[in-house]
Amino acid sequence: MNAALNTGTAQRAASYYSASLNDQTQYPTLQGTVEVDVAIIGGGFTGVASAVELAERGLKVAIVETNRIGWGASGRNGGQVTGSLSGDEAMRKQMRARLGDDVDDFIWHLRFRGHDIIQQRVARYGIDCDLKRGHLHAAMKPSHMAELEGFATEAMLRGMGDQVELLDREGVRRHLDSPLYLGALKNQRNLHLHPLNLCLGEARAAHGLGALIFENSQVLEIIHGPRPAVVTAQGRIEAKQVMLAGDVYHKLEPGQLKGKIFPAMGGIVTTAPLGDLARQLNPHDLAVYDCRFVLDYYRMTADGRLLFGGGANYSGRDSRDIAGELRPCIERTFPALKGVPIEFQWSCAMGIVVNRIPQLGKLSENVWYCQGYSGHGIATSHIMGEIMAEAITGTLEQFDTFAGCSHIRVPMGDLLGNPLLAAGMWYYQMLEKLR
Ligand SMILES: Cc1cc2nc3c(=O)[nH]c(=O)nc-3n(C[C@H](O)[C@H](O)[C@H](O)COP(=O)(O)OP(=O)(O)OC[C@H]3O[C@@H](n4cnc5c(N)ncnc54)[C@H](O)[C@@H]3O)c2cc1C
């Protein structure tokens, strides 16, 4: 191995998270040739969580990241770790053929497996990421309430009665100083956290276990064969196995992957620190999202700012005025915040899959991929990291359950993918008005 320790020019994406980092480690650019057991392309949660799992199992791993660790959606998201799985109903339908009546247990287990992995990892490696418990899923109309009641009933039946509580309008007002909601499901099992600090902490943990990490190193090509390799402008990693974890940001393997995943842009802002007002607005420090298809989500940061995200833009392009778009939503949610200064705003692409089922598969005998959590990826990426590590080390059961799902591949995806998604979302927004 002769990888030099040069660092590169890739920058962190500007956000509240990158302004409140607690780890400034800069990993080197890949130079020369390196040999490992598993080369992972992409340093978001999927790549980093898989690296920890593999390194814990004793494999020599390398992560290769175009930008910086956590540069993509993993370091710029809402920080809410909830039991919502995008695509759960589609999964249930498709997986029933393989799992039979066990499908309901399998999906329930998936809802909260990621929470356990994250909490154990934070504890084991001492990761400082403002991890907190508590979430409200808030209803804006009676049909939303009916959905929440359905979830609460299942949660009770599955032994979570001490962790979930249905709140009526007055109950919500005791938790949020907002006039918007007629009820909510409070869930003490859900979490919220500083995602970039979690991702960097996990990268540090993987590094401590012997993983190599390269930033500023875009993989340009995957070489398939009995001994696959990934190639960057200045280096090459030869591996026994390769895992592609670039989500919506990579353009690799178009022959097999183009048209399977599409970008939706999400915008987030944070206000100036709110001081005592933060506790008045949200006294139990809960993360919140509402029940709409295109929803608002928010929580307080460790330094008492409101971090608020909402909407999604399916054009695939950045919004020009995120603060302008989100300010009316903030003021509608919390009238006390009229005119509040907004100090950070950013947007980021998330990978959307047509049927919303995470896409796991093989590109050749020893080249794997895992992508597409459709906006609910913090917990899911950690579950997938575990499933991918199991698969790469020879236990294929859960991987096969996902890999056996069929996915729509949009022909001329570059051209048609985002207009189709936009039409789909318009349809769902119309349904939202009717339900
Ligand atoms: C605005 C927003 C809010 C969100 N809020 C939440 C939330 O509150 N809760 C939740 O659960 N989920 C949320 N999500 C979704 C979640 O963030 C993602 O599903 C998850 O982070 C995806 O992780 P990933 O590692 O697969 O992809 P990413 O984090 O996007 O990482 C992919 C990485 O691969 C790298 N890469 C790509 N191509 C190459 C290449 N050729 N060579 C080397 N590296 C490459 C990229 O630079 C990138 O760093 C949100 C997403 C967005 C955008």
The ligand as a Tripos MOL2 file, in Angstrom:
@<TRIPOS>MOLECULE
LIG
   53    58     1     0     0
SMALL
NO_CHARGES

@<TRIPOS>ATOM
      1 C1        -33.3170   18.1670    3.3570 C.3       1 LIG1
      2 C2        -33.3470   16.7350    3.8130 C.ar      1 LIG1
      3 C3        -33.9400   16.4100    5.0360 C.ar      1 LIG1
      4 C4        -33.9630   15.0720    5.4610 C.ar      1 LIG1
      5 N1        -34.4400   14.8130    6.7080 N.ar      1 LIG1
      6 C5        -34.4060   13.5390    7.1750 C.ar      1 LIG1
      7 C6        -34.7990   13.2660    8.5110 C.ar      1 LIG1
      8 O1        -35.1050   14.1550    9.3060 O.2       1 LIG1
      9 N2        -34.8130   11.9630    8.8950 N.ar      1 LIG1
     10 C7        -34.4280   10.9510    8.0770 C.ar      1 LIG1
     11 O2        -34.4830    9.7920    8.4750 O.2       1 LIG1
     12 N3        -33.9810   11.1930    6.8180 N.ar      1 LIG1
     13 C8        -33.9500   12.4650    6.3580 C.ar      1 LIG1
     14 N4        -33.4800   12.7350    5.1000 N.ar      1 LIG1
     15 C9        -32.9820   11.6110    4.2610 C.3       1 LIG1
     16 C10       -31.5850   11.1410    4.6750 C.3       1 LIG1
     17 O3        -30.7640   12.2430    4.9480 O.3       1 LIG1
     18 C11       -30.9690   10.2850    3.5330 C.3       1 LIG1
     19 O4        -31.8840    9.2740    3.1690 O.3       1 LIG1
     20 C12       -29.6750    9.6150    3.9450 C.3       1 LIG1
     21 O5        -28.8210   10.5300    4.5680 O.3       1 LIG1
     22 C13       -28.9860    8.9990    2.7220 C.3       1 LIG1
     23 O6        -27.7180    8.5240    3.1240 O.3       1 LIG1
     24 P1        -26.6890    7.9630    2.0590 P.3       1 LIG1
     25 O7        -25.4270    7.6780    2.7510 O.co2     1 LIG1
     26 O8        -27.3170    6.8430    1.3140 O.co2     1 LIG1
     27 O9        -26.5060    9.1430    1.0000 O.3       1 LIG1
     28 P2        -25.7280   10.5280    1.1570 P.3       1 LIG1
     29 O10       -25.6920   11.0060    2.5420 O.co2     1 LIG1
     30 O11       -26.3020   11.4650    0.1560 O.co2     1 LIG1
     31 O12       -24.2380   10.1680    0.7900 O.3       1 LIG1
     32 C14       -23.8210    9.7910   -0.4840 C.3       1 LIG1
     33 C15       -22.3580   10.1930   -0.5870 C.3       1 LIG1
     34 O13       -21.7820    9.5470   -1.7170 O.3       1 LIG1
     35 C16       -20.8330   10.4350   -2.2630 C.3       1 LIG1
     36 N5        -20.5790   10.0140   -3.6370 N.ar      1 LIG1
     37 C17       -21.4590    9.9830   -4.6670 C.ar      1 LIG1
     38 N6        -20.8650    9.5540   -5.8050 N.ar      1 LIG1
     39 C18       -19.5710    9.2810   -5.4820 C.ar      1 LIG1
     40 C19       -18.4610    8.8340   -6.2210 C.ar      1 LIG1
     41 N7        -18.5460    8.5730   -7.5530 N.pl3     1 LIG1
     42 N8        -17.2750    8.6630   -5.5990 N.ar      1 LIG1
     43 C20       -17.1680    8.9180   -4.2410 C.ar      1 LIG1
     44 N9        -18.2010    9.3760   -3.5060 N.ar      1 LIG1
     45 C21       -19.3840    9.5640   -4.1070 C.ar      1 LIG1
     46 C22       -21.4860   11.8070   -2.1480 C.3       1 LIG1
     47 O14       -20.5510   12.8480   -2.2040 O.3       1 LIG1
     48 C23       -22.1870   11.7040   -0.7920 C.3       1 LIG1
     49 O15       -21.3900   12.2190    0.2580 O.3       1 LIG1
     50 C24       -33.4260   14.0450    4.6380 C.ar      1 LIG1
     51 C25       -32.8290   14.3710    3.4190 C.ar      1 LIG1
     52 C26       -32.7790   15.6950    3.0170 C.ar      1 LIG1
     53 C27       -32.1020   16.0360    1.7250 C.3       1 LIG1
@<TRIPOS>BOND
     1     1     2 1
     2     2     3 ar
     3     2    52 ar
     4     3     4 ar
     5     4     5 ar
     6     4    50 ar
     7     5     6 ar
     8     6     7 ar
     9     6    13 1
    10     7     8 2
    11     7     9 ar
    12     9    10 ar
    13    10    11 2
    14    10    12 ar
    15    12    13 ar
    16    13    14 ar
    17    14    15 1
    18    14    50 ar
    19    15    16 1
    20    16    17 1
    21    16    18 1
    22    18    19 1
    23    18    20 1
    24    20    21 1
    25    20    22 1
    26    22    23 1
    27    23    24 1
    28    24    25 2
    29    24    26 1
    30    24    27 1
    31    27    28 1
    32    28    29 2
    33    28    30 1
    34    28    31 1
    35    31    32 1
    36    32    33 1
    37    33    34 1
    38    33    48 1
    39    34    35 1
    40    35    36 1
    41    35    46 1
    42    36    37 ar
    43    36    45 ar
    44    37    38 ar
    45    38    39 ar
    46    39    40 ar
    47    39    45 ar
    48    40    41 1
    49    40    42 ar
    50    42    43 ar
    51    43    44 ar
    52    44    45 ar
    53    46    47 1
    54    46    48 1
    55    48    49 1
    56    50    51 ar
    57    51    52 ar
    58    52    53 1
@<TRIPOS>SUBSTRUCTURE
     1 LIG1         1 GROUP 0 **** ****
